[in-house]
Every structure is written in structure tokens, then in C-alpha cells.
């Protein structure tokens, strides 16, 4: 498990990238002028968004797990579940620059999420019964409200997963997938 924790990006780099993407997605200034400005922007985002607070707590938890800190990571996980209804398992590796729109999400299993991905509320990304390998979500993916991405599959870069879609098979790059089960309805070609 320690090898998995080593895959997590550094805390400072990841939080700054997450803050930039969050500000950009919210239509706010995302070009931080200095380290101090970035620090205050992160604090401001944590004040106004429970989901961003949970995201920072996830990053801190990942850093603690990488260093073998006991008990505190579990307390942070409980804090995130209680305050923002965000449950991100220890096997989830999010690259820097992921935007969590609101809370009410579950990410669990051996899951990887690429930079630039937008995760809307009520999304589940995780396991299929009996298999701990979860999805690999590419960069720039937009996951609509209520979508479920389940099992050892891949979602290609720049894909759009529609609201309430149930994705159980791999999705190619730059397509739109909707429905239950999800099917490709539009290609970028």
C-alpha cells in the first residue's frame, strides 16, 4: 500500500493546482500573484466551499498516509464525510487540478483521476463487487451530476459523461456518453 501512497502528488503543488482550477471553473481570478496571494485564495475557497475544504483535507490525508502517520488520516476522512459528504478512499489518486463542484461524492477503490477533471455532485466512481480495481479517468473529463463510473474501466481524455449516466465499459477519448448503461452519442470528430 505504501507504493500506492507514493503515487500521490505533493501537497502544495496539488492544492495550488486544485485552487487554480476551482477559481477558473467558478469564474474567479485564477492567476495567483504570489505565494501569499495563493495562500489566501486557498483559505478563501475553503471558507466558501465545503467541497474544496474536503478536497484540501483529502490532499493532506494523502500526504499523511505517504508519511505513515497513524489515526489522523482517518479523522480527516470522517471530517470530510461529515462536513461535505465527500468520501474519497485511500486508494484514490487524483492528479493536481481536479475540480469538485459540490459535495455528495464517493470515490473508492484503486482509482486514478486525471488533471482538469470536473466532478459534479452525487457522482460515484468506484468498484464493482469483488474487484478492488476501479476506473482510470483521463484528463479533462467532465462528469455530470449523478453519474456512476464503476469497475476496472477507462474513461478517455476530454470525455463528457452525462448526468445520471451509468458507465460500466470503457469510454474513448473526446466523446459524449449518456444513459443507463452509458453509450456514446457524440464524437468530437
C-alpha positions as CSV (number, residue, x, y, z in Angstrom):
1,X,0.0,0.0,0.0
2,X,2.9,2.3,0.6
3,X,3.8,2.2,-3.1
4,X,0.2,3.5,-3.8
5,X,0.6,6.4,-1.4
6,X,3.9,7.3,-3.2
7,X,1.8,8.0,-6.4
8,X,0.0,10.9,-4.8
9,X,1.3,14.3,-5.9
10,X,2.9,16.7,-3.4
11,X,0.5,18.5,-1.1
12,X,1.5,22.1,-2.0
13,X,1.6,21.5,-5.8
14,X,-1.7,19.7,-5.8
15,X,-3.6,22.2,-3.6
16,X,-2.4,25.1,-5.7
17,X,-3.4,23.4,-8.9
18,X,-6.8,22.5,-7.4
19,X,-7.3,26.1,-6.3
20,X,-6.5,27.5,-9.8
21,X,-8.9,25.1,-11.5
22,X,-11.6,25.8,-8.9
23,X,-11.3,29.5,-9.3
24,X,-11.3,29.2,-13.1
25,X,-14.4,27.0,-13.1
26,X,-16.1,29.4,-10.7
27,X,-15.3,32.3,-13.0
28,X,-13.0,33.9,-10.5
29,X,-9.4,35.2,-10.8
30,X,-7.2,32.2,-11.1
31,X,-3.8,33.8,-11.7
32,X,-2.2,34.0,-8.3
33,X,0.2,36.9,-8.0
34,X,2.4,35.5,-5.2
35,X,2.7,32.7,-2.7
36,X,0.9,34.8,-0.2
37,X,-1.9,35.6,-2.6
38,X,-2.3,31.8,-3.4
39,X,-2.4,31.0,0.3
40,X,-5.2,33.5,0.9
41,X,-7.1,32.3,-2.2
42,X,-6.9,28.7,-0.8
43,X,-8.2,29.9,2.6
44,X,-11.0,31.9,0.9
45,X,-12.0,28.9,-1.2
46,X,-12.0,26.7,1.9
47,X,-14.3,29.3,3.6
48,X,-16.8,29.4,0.8
49,X,-16.8,25.8,-0.4
50,X,-17.2,22.7,1.8
51,X,-16.2,20.6,-1.2
52,X,-12.9,22.5,-1.6
53,X,-12.3,22.1,2.1
54,X,-12.8,18.4,1.8
55,X,-10.5,18.3,-1.3
56,X,-7.7,20.0,0.7
57,X,-8.3,17.6,3.6
58,X,-8.0,14.7,1.1
59,X,-4.7,16.1,-0.1
60,X,-3.5,16.5,3.5
61,X,-4.7,13.0,4.3
62,X,-2.8,11.6,1.3
63,X,0.4,13.3,2.4
64,X,0.0,11.9,5.9
65,X,-0.6,8.4,4.6
66,X,2.6,8.7,2.4
67,X,4.5,9.5,5.6
68,X,2.9,6.7,7.6
69,X,1.1,9.0,10.1
70,X,-1.5,6.9,12.1
71,X,-5.0,7.9,13.2
72,X,-5.1,11.5,11.8
73,X,-5.8,10.4,8.2
74,X,-8.9,8.5,9.3
75,X,-10.1,11.5,11.4
76,X,-9.7,13.7,8.3
77,X,-11.7,11.2,6.2
78,X,-14.5,11.3,8.8
79,X,-14.4,15.2,8.8
80,X,-14.9,15.2,5.0
81,X,-17.8,12.8,5.1
82,X,-19.5,14.7,7.9
83,X,-19.0,18.3,6.7
84,X,-19.1,18.0,2.9
85,X,-20.4,14.5,2.3
86,X,-17.2,13.7,0.3
87,X,-15.8,10.2,0.7
88,X,-12.5,9.6,-1.0
89,X,-10.9,6.3,-0.3
90,X,-7.2,5.8,0.4
91,X,-6.7,4.0,-3.0
92,X,-7.8,7.0,-5.0
93,X,-5.1,9.0,-6.7
94,X,-6.2,12.4,-8.0
95,X,-3.7,14.3,-10.1
96,X,-3.3,18.1,-9.4
97,X,-6.0,20.3,-10.9
98,X,-9.3,18.4,-10.2
99,X,-12.5,20.4,-9.6
100,X,-15.1,19.0,-7.2
101,X,-18.2,21.1,-7.8
102,X,-20.1,20.3,-4.6
103,X,-20.1,17.5,-2.1
104,X,-22.1,14.3,-2.1
105,X,-19.5,12.3,-4.0
106,X,-18.0,8.8,-3.4
107,X,-14.6,7.9,-4.9
108,X,-13.4,4.4,-3.8
109,X,-11.1,1.6,-4.8
110,X,-7.9,1.7,-6.9
111,X,-9.0,4.8,-8.9
112,X,-7.0,7.4,-10.8
113,X,-8.4,10.7,-11.8
114,X,-6.5,12.9,-14.3
115,X,-5.9,16.7,-14.2
116,X,-8.7,19.0,-15.4
117,X,-11.4,16.6,-14.5
118,X,-14.7,18.1,-13.2
119,X,-16.7,16.0,-10.7
120,X,-20.3,17.1,-10.2
121,X,-22.4,16.3,-7.2
122,X,-23.9,12.8,-6.5
123,X,-21.1,11.2,-8.5
124,X,-19.8,7.7,-7.7
125,X,-16.5,6.5,-9.1
126,X,-15.5,3.1,-7.8
127,X,-15.6,-0.6,-7.5
128,X,-17.6,-3.4,-9.0
129,X,-18.4,-6.1,-6.4
130,X,-15.5,-8.5,-5.8
131,X,-12.9,-6.3,-7.6
132,X,-10.9,-3.6,-5.9
133,X,-9.7,-2.1,-9.2
134,X,-11.7,1.0,-10.1
135,X,-11.8,3.2,-13.1
136,X,-9.0,5.3,-14.6
137,X,-10.4,8.7,-15.6
138,X,-8.4,10.6,-18.1
139,X,-7.6,14.3,-18.2
140,X,-10.2,17.0,-18.9
141,X,-13.1,14.7,-18.3
142,X,-16.4,16.3,-17.3
143,X,-18.6,14.0,-15.2
144,X,-22.2,15.1,-14.9
145,X,-24.4,15.1,-11.8
146,X,-25.4,11.7,-10.5
147,X,-23.1,9.8,-12.9
148,X,-21.8,6.4,-11.8
149,X,-18.5,5.1,-13.2
150,X,-18.0,1.6,-12.0
151,X,-15.4,-1.2,-12.3
152,X,-12.0,-1.6,-13.9
153,X,-12.6,0.6,-17.0
154,X,-11.0,3.6,-18.6
155,X,-12.7,6.9,-19.4
156,X,-10.7,8.7,-22.2
157,X,-9.3,12.2,-22.1
158,X,-11.8,15.1,-22.7
159,X,-14.8,12.8,-22.5
160,X,-18.1,14.1,-21.3
161,X,-20.2,11.8,-19.1
162,X,-23.8,12.9,-19.0
163,X,-25.9,13.4,-15.9
164,X,-27.0,10.1,-14.3
165,X,-25.1,8.0,-16.8
166,X,-24.0,4.6,-15.6
167,X,-20.6,3.8,-17.1
168,X,-19.5,0.1,-16.8
169,X,-17.5,-0.2,-20.0
170,X,-14.5,1.9,-21.3
171,X,-15.2,5.2,-23.0
172,X,-12.9,6.5,-25.7
173,X,-11.3,10.0,-25.8
174,X,-13.3,13.1,-26.6
175,X,-16.8,11.6,-26.8
176,X,-20.1,12.2,-25.0
177,X,-21.6,9.2,-23.2
178,X,-25.1,9.2,-21.7
179,X,-27.7,6.7,-20.5
180,X,-28.0,3.6,-18.4
181,X,-25.9,1.8,-19.4
182,X,-23.9,4.6,-20.9
183,X,-23.4,4.7,-24.7
184,X,-21.5,7.1,-26.9
185,X,-23.8,9.6,-28.6
186,X,-21.4,12.2,-29.9
187,X,-17.8,12.1,-31.0
188,X,-15.5,15.2,-31.3
189,X,-14.6,14.2,-34.9
